[in-house]
């Protein structure tokens, strides 16, 4: 928002022209902040529960009822983590809007840099960085909370070597470990998009000749990679823009050649008339 304000002042535009952009940034930040804060609170609670479980596992008097309480609490945490997004349509629109804004700002940055306007291109890139940062936060924080709920609980249960007086405690702990093994808490937006770290990484290689294949993969995949999508869209837009410029230059060149041919023919006709 501050960068937008600086751009408005630098270009000496009307302040009212930058207010809609500031308002949209505020709404996007608020929409991302709500699930992020919830995930941070969930991660804090899961870390406290994990510390209590680690202490109880070192106690030989651990009862199966106590393990059952931990398992039920962990199940509630998993269900809560998977159902954080109570307005999936709005959050899906926010995610799509962030992807579109990041793509357009990246394209405009490349366009300005190729045109020799480095200062304007850098300013546009700085304005587009917060959108990419919001996408990163939206995928990273749920991933970390899910990592605490699943992987760290699994590590603590696997490293338990204490001898308990009640043999049923071993059975409950083994059952608890199996439940964690077969359940992976992943926060999704209505099942179409998974909020995890792998959704943000750019691992796939891009081939300009396989744009249709990439599009089909993105349509049929529930968890697509955001950075790959943005880079792919920017390259496609640049190719489309370059093709339009090339066709326009070719048309202009053909028109120039046609005009030269007409002028030569007219000049030749006039010369012949003068000779006769």
N, C-alpha and C positions, 0 to 999 in steps of 0.2 A: 504494500500500500504506500509506503514511503517512497519507493522507487517510482511508482506511478505518479505521485505528487511531484517528485523532482522532474520527471519527464514533462509534465504539464507546465511547470514553471519554466523549464529550459526552452521548450518550444513556444512559450508565450501564448498558449491556448487558453480558452475559457475554462475556468475552474469547474464549471458545471459539466463539461465534457468528460472529466475524469472521475466524477462522483459515481456513475454507474459501475465503473470498473472496481472502485474501492468497495462498493456495496456488495458486488459479486464475490470479491475476495473474502470479505467478512463472512458471508453466508457459507462459502466453501470451507473456510477455516473452522467455523462453528460446527458444520456437519461432520468434519473429520475429528474434531476435538471430543465430541460426545462419546463415540465408541472407543476412542483412544483412552480417555480417562477411565471408562468402565473396565477396559482391559488391564490398565495399570492397577486399579483397585483389586481386580480379580487375581492378578499376579501377586500382589502383596499378601492377600489372604491365602493363596496357595503356598507361598513361601513359608508363612507362619504354620500352616498345617503340616508342611513337610518337615519343619524343624521339630514339631511335637511328635511326629511319627518316628523320626530318627532317634529321639530320646527314648520313646517307648520300646523301640526295637532292641535297645540295649538293656532292657529290663527283663530278667528271667521270669518275672511274675506276669508277663503279658497274657491277657485273657483273650479267647476268641471273640467275645462280645466287643471288646475294645477294637479289635481288628475289623470287625463287621461295621462298627461306627465309622471308622476311617474309610472303609470301602464305600459306604453309602454317601458320605460327605464328598468323596472324590467323584462319585457318579453325579451328584447334584452339581458339582463344579463343571463337569464335562457338559451336562445339559445346558447349564447357564452360559458357558462359553460358546456353544453352538447356536444359541438363540438370542444373542445380543442384538442382532439387527432386527428391530421390531418394525421398521418401515423399509422393507427391501426395495420397493420401487423407487423411493426417494434416494436411497443410498446408491442404487444402481445408476440412477441419473447423475448423481454427483460424481461417481467414478468415471462414467462415460464423458462427462463434461471436463473432468481433469485431464483425461487422455486427449481429448480434442484440443483443449487449450495448450497443453504441452506440445502437441504436434504442430499446431499453427505457429506458436512462438518459435519453435525450432526451425520450421520452414522459413519464417520471416527473417530469422537471424542469418541463415545461410544465404538467403536472397540479398540481404543488405550487404553482407560481407563480400559476396561476389560482385556486387555493384560498386564496391569501393567505399561504402559508407560504414566504416568500421565503428565509429562512435555510436551511431544509431543502432547498429547491429548488436553491439555489446550491451547497450541499454535495454533493448528488447529481450536479449537473452537473460539479463538479470531479472527482468520483470517476469519471465517465464519460469525461472528457477523455483519460486515458491510452489507452483503447481506440481512440479516433479517431486518436490520435497513432501508435499501433502500426500502424494501417492505412495512415497516411500514410507511415511509414518503410518498410513492406513494399512500397509501390508506388514510392516516390521513389528509393530507393537502387538497385534494379535498372534503373530508367530512366536514371539518371546513368551507370552502368557501360556500359549499351548505347549511350548517347550518345557515350562516349569511343571505344568499339569501332567504331562506324559513322561518325557524322557527322564527328568530328575526324580520323579517318583519311582520309575522303574529301576533306576540306578541304586536308589536307597534300598529298595526291596531285594534286589539281587545281591547286595553286599551285606545282607544280614546273616551273621554266623553265630548268633547267640543261641544257647540251649535253653529252651523253655520247658517249664514244668508240665504244662498242659500240651499234649500232643495235638489237640485240635487247633492250637494256634498255628502250627505249621501248615495244616490243611487250609485254614482261612487265609494265611499269607500267600500260599501258592495260588489259591483261587483269585485273590486280589491281584497278584502279578499277571495271571492269565487274562483277567478283565482289562487291565491296562495295556497288555500286549495287543489285544484284538480291537481296542478302541482308540481312535486317534481324534482328539478334539480339534476340529478345524472350523473356524468361523467362515461362513459363506454368506453371500448376498443372494438369497432366494435360490441357492443351488446353482447359480450361473457363474459365480466368480468367487474363488477362494482367497481369503485374506491371509496370505502367507508369503514368506520370503522368496520362495521359488517363483511366485507370480511376478515379481519385480525384476528378477535377474534376466539378463540378455545372454542366452547361451546358443540359440539357434543361429546358424549362418544364413545370410540373406543371399539369394540368387535372383537377379532381376528377371530372369526367364521363367521363374516359378512363382509369380505373383498370385496366380489363380490357386496354386497348391497351398500357399500360405493362407490365403483367404479361407479356403475350405477347412484347413486345420483349425483356424481361429474360430470358425463358426461351430464346428463340431466339438471343440474342446471347451470344457467348463472352466479350466484354469489356464489362461493364456498369459504370456509374458509381456508385461506392459512396455518395457523398453524396446523389445523386439517389434512390438506393434507400432510404437511411435517412430522408430527408425525406418520401418518398412513403409509407413504412410508418407513420411517426409521424402523418401527416395522416389516413391510413386508420383507424388505431387511435383517434385522437381523434374522428373522425366516427362510428365505431362506438360509442364510449363516450358521446358526446353523444346519439346516437339512443336508446341504452338509457335514459339519464337522462330524455330527453323522454317516452319511452313510459311510464316509471315515474311521472313527474309527471302525465301525462295520466290514467293509471289511478287514481292517488291522487285527482285532481280529480274524476273520474267517481264514485269511491266516496263522496267528500264530498258531491257533489251528490245522489247517491242517498239518503244518510243524511238530508240536509236535506229532501228530498222526503218521505221516510217520516215524519220528525218533524212536518212540516207537516200531512200527512194525519192522523196520530194526534191532533195538536192540534185539527184541525178536527172530527174525530169526537167527541172529548171535549167540545168546545164545544157541538156540536149536541145531545149527550145532556143537558148541563146545561140548555140552553134548553127542551128538551122536558120 
